Amino acid sequence: MPDETVTPDDVGTSRAEDRIRSLSAERKMLREQMAELQSRYDSAQEMVKQADTYKATAAEWETKFSQARTQWETERELFSRGITDQEGMDFVRMAYDRLPAEGRPPLGEWLAGDKLPKAVRAYMPDGGATPAPSAPPAPPPPAANAGATNAPRGAPSQYSPEAISRMSPAEYKAARAAILGLDR
């Protein structure tokens, strides 16, 4: 009878093969996880680049908005002081920008002050005086239907458009007052 005894070398080989298979499967699983994490990382990097682009665009628009707001406030202040000529507005801006940035008063205070250059005063109404406040607003107009009345109620006209169109000029002249409702 053949002897089927297991030798220690056979046992070690099967354990080693099992261990190799186990490690190989674990390695394969880790590679799959690593590939998934790498794809997540790549998509996150793309989102970061996109966010940086959006931040740069937002900063650019904030700068444009700030410049437009400053320009609008300057023009509003110049209009309120009566300076409406484009050349005068440009000259006032140039003279104001020449002031040292440190300690520069707001434009409205500077225009109201007494130390304006003569060229700036030339563009101001009344030699540099602030314009007088405008007259109070006019009262609102009366309602559109305030004097309207309803048409007088009476018997409806016996004259239809077809009947009027068949009348001769003499008949129309005779019935005109009744047709127009003036006989009531």
C-alpha positions in Angstrom: 0.0 0.0 0.0 1.4 3.3 -0.9 2.1 5.4 1.9 0.5 8.9 1.6 2.2 10.6 4.4 2.7 14.3 4.2 6.2 15.5 4.6 7.1 18.8 6.3 8.4 20.2 3.0 5.0 19.6 1.3 3.2 21.4 4.2 5.5 24.4 4.0 5.1 24.6 0.2 1.3 24.7 0.4 1.4 27.3 3.2 3.9 29.4 1.2 1.7 29.1 -1.9 -1.4 30.2 0.1 0.6 33.1 1.6 1.8 34.1 -1.9 -1.8 34.0 -3.3 -3.0 36.0 -0.3 -0.4 38.6 -0.7 -0.9 38.7 -4.5 -4.7 39.3 -4.0 -4.0 41.9 -1.4 -1.5 43.6 -3.7 -4.1 43.6 -6.5 -6.7 45.1 -4.3 -4.3 47.8 -3.1 -3.4 48.7 -6.7 -7.1 49.1 -7.5 -7.6 51.3 -4.5 -4.5 53.3 -5.4 -5.8 53.8 -9.0 -9.2 55.0 -7.6 -7.5 57.4 -5.2 -5.2 58.6 -8.0 -8.3 59.4 -10.2 -9.9 61.2 -7.3 -6.7 63.2 -6.7 -6.5 64.1 -10.4 -10.1 65.3 -10.4 -9.5 67.3 -7.2 -6.5 68.9 -8.8 -8.6 69.8 -11.8 -11.2 71.4 -9.5 -8.4 73.3 -7.7 -7.2 74.7 -11.0 -10.7 75.7 -11.9 -11.2 77.3 -8.5 -8.0 79.3 -9.0 -9.2 80.4 -12.4 -12.6 81.5 -10.9 -10.8 83.3 -8.1 -8.6 85.2 -10.6 -11.7 86.1 -12.7 -13.5 87.3 -9.5 -10.6 89.4 -8.5 -10.4 90.9 -11.9 -14.1 91.8 -11.9 -13.9 93.2 -8.4 -11.1 95.5 -9.6 -13.2 96.6 -12.6 -16.2 97.1 -10.4 -14.2 99.2 -7.9 -12.8 101.3 -10.7 -16.3 101.8 -12.2 -17.7 102.7 -8.8 -15.0 105.2 -8.1 -15.5 106.8 -11.5 -19.3 106.9 -11.0 -19.0 108.5 -7.6 -16.6 111.1 -8.9 -18.9 112.0 -11.8 -21.9 112.1 -9.4 -20.0 114.5 -7.1 -19.0 116.7 -10.1 -22.5 116.8 -11.4 -23.8 117.7 -8.0 -21.4 120.6 -7.9 -22.6 121.8 -11.3 -19.6 120.7 -13.4 -21.2 119.1 -16.4 -18.6 120.0 -19.1 -16.5 117.0 -20.0 -13.3 119.1 -20.3 -14.0 120.6 -16.9 -14.6 117.1 -15.4 -11.3 115.9 -16.8 -9.4 118.9 -15.5 -11.0 118.6 -12.0 -10.0 115.0 -11.9 -6.4 115.8 -13.0 -6.1 118.6 -10.4 -7.5 116.3 -7.7 -5.2 113.5 -8.6 -2.2 115.8 -8.3 -2.9 116.2 -4.6 -0.8 114.0 -2.4 -2.6 110.7 -1.8 -1.8 110.8 1.9 -4.1 113.3 3.6 -6.2 113.9 0.4 -9.7 115.1 1.4 -12.7 113.5 -0.3 -13.6 115.1 -3.6 -16.7 116.8 -2.3 -14.9 118.4 0.6 -12.1 119.5 -1.7 -14.5 121.1 -4.2 -16.3 122.9 -1.3 -13.1 124.3 0.1 -11.5 127.7 -0.6 -8.1 126.4 -1.8 -9.2 125.3 -5.3 -7.0 126.2 -8.3 -8.3 129.0 -10.4 -8.7 126.7 -13.4 -11.0 124.5 -11.4 -13.0 127.5 -10.2 -13.5 128.5 -13.8 -15.6 125.4 -14.4 -17.6 125.8 -11.2 -21.0 127.6 -11.5 -21.0 131.1 -9.9 -17.3 131.2 -9.5 -16.9 128.2 -7.3 -20.0 128.6 -5.1 -22.0 125.5 -4.6 -25.2 125.5 -6.5 -28.3 126.5 -4.7 -30.7 123.7 -3.8 -33.3 123.2 -6.5 -36.9 124.4 -6.0 -39.2 122.0 -4.2 -40.8 119.5 -6.6 -44.0 120.6 -8.2 -47.3 119.2 -6.9 -48.5 116.1 -8.8 -50.9 116.7 -11.6 -54.6 116.1 -10.9 -56.0 112.7 -11.6 -56.7 112.1 -15.3 -60.4 111.2 -14.8 -61.1 113.9 -12.2 -63.5 115.8 -14.4 -64.9 112.8 -16.4 -68.5 112.0 -16.2 -70.4 109.0 -17.4 -72.5 109.3 -20.6 -76.1 110.3 -19.9 -78.3 107.3 -19.5 -81.3 107.3 -21.7 -83.0 105.3 -24.3 -80.6 103.7 -26.7 -80.4 105.4 -30.1 -82.8 104.0 -32.6 -80.3 104.6 -35.3 -78.0 101.7 -36.2 -74.8 102.2 -38.2 -76.5 100.5 -41.1 -79.5 102.8 -40.9 -77.3 105.9 -40.7 -75.3 104.7 -43.8 -78.5 104.4 -45.8 -79.6 107.9 -45.0 -79.4 110.7 -47.5 -77.5 113.8 -46.5 -80.8 115.7 -45.8 -82.1 112.9 -43.6 -78.8 112.7 -41.7 -78.9 116.5 -41.2 -82.4 116.4 -39.8 -81.6 113.4 -37.4 -78.1 114.4 -36.5 -78.9 115.8 -33.0 -80.8 112.6 -32.2 -78.0 110.3 -33.5 -75.4 112.1 -31.5 -77.6 112.2 -28.4 -77.7 116.0 -28.2 -81.5 116.1 -28.0 -81.6 114.5 -24.6 
